[in-house]
């Protein structure tokens, strides 16, 4: 951010008057933005959020140590940003700086580096042994990100992973992730398997899930603010009200998100809006995808978009190509443009095209760039 110039010297009377005016302006602003949260941030002396340049940005997900060819591919696509995931051993300040230098040498930028070890933490979501250690690990991760000049991360609060069933074919015979509620029996995350019918031996109450979220978010929000890092929370995937005895009551619907943001009380806490997951939920979400974009987007609460489509809402869906699902993604892009969304969007969960992973990525990015241009954005 640019430095503010020093104000001119004032006479004593003028200084007192101007001081009172500034106090009034600050209080007015605090009321407009949610005074309690803003003033509590001021008392803690936290770092300001880093400015984000205008315009929708397109990013590509890469491996934990992208090759020169990977970065060249991103350049050829005309994308500006990359999103990278690492495991715990790669979530160090030194590695973040190394990755950032490598990406920037290719004339690209890092939007986020995710840490798989502190994402979908069952210890946190379900208050299992080791919860406080995981929270401390997450805090260290946030501090390392901020120190490395990386000011965004995605977080998911699922206690028993992402649930899927056997892959099914979408257009042209392309294999894709699917979910059929009648056949679902396990969740998966980072080589962990959460086997039903009760993944953790009992049924959890909604109150437990809310209490555990509150404990977590109250612990990490001050660190995110101090580090200047935005946390975008991903919807529960799939947003079935309960899976394996674990309610998906917070990030599986619109009202849950609203309440979660109120509890956090911070501009650093927002949404990684996965279009596909929201579409999976259908009417269960309380608001459709376009309404959700307009509500949270107009309030600056959407930080990142997973731009993908599905064949139908629950109880059975297949993740399909962006132009082959049950919503017109042009309308999604137009809604994002209307609310002046200025974060990044990535293609995600792409069906397996002939030609390998890069073929699907190239197809998705090209479609996204065309839509962005069609709604008057830049690419």
Secondary structure by P-SEA (a helix, b strand, c coil): cccccccccccaaaaaaaaaaaaaaaaaaaaaacaaaaaaaaaacccccccccccbbbbbbbcccccaaaaaaaaaacccbbbbbbccccccaaaaaaaaaaaaaacccccbbbbccccccccccccccaaaaaaaaaaaaaaaaaaacccbbbbbbcccccccccccccccbbbbbbbbcccccccccccccccccccccccccaaaaaaaaaaaaaacaaaaaaacbbbbbbcccccccccccccccccccaaaaaaaaaaaccccbbbcccaaaaaaacccccccaaaaaaacccccccccccccccccccccccccccccccccaaaaaaaaaaacccbbbbbcccccccccaaaaaaaaaaaaaaaaaaacccc
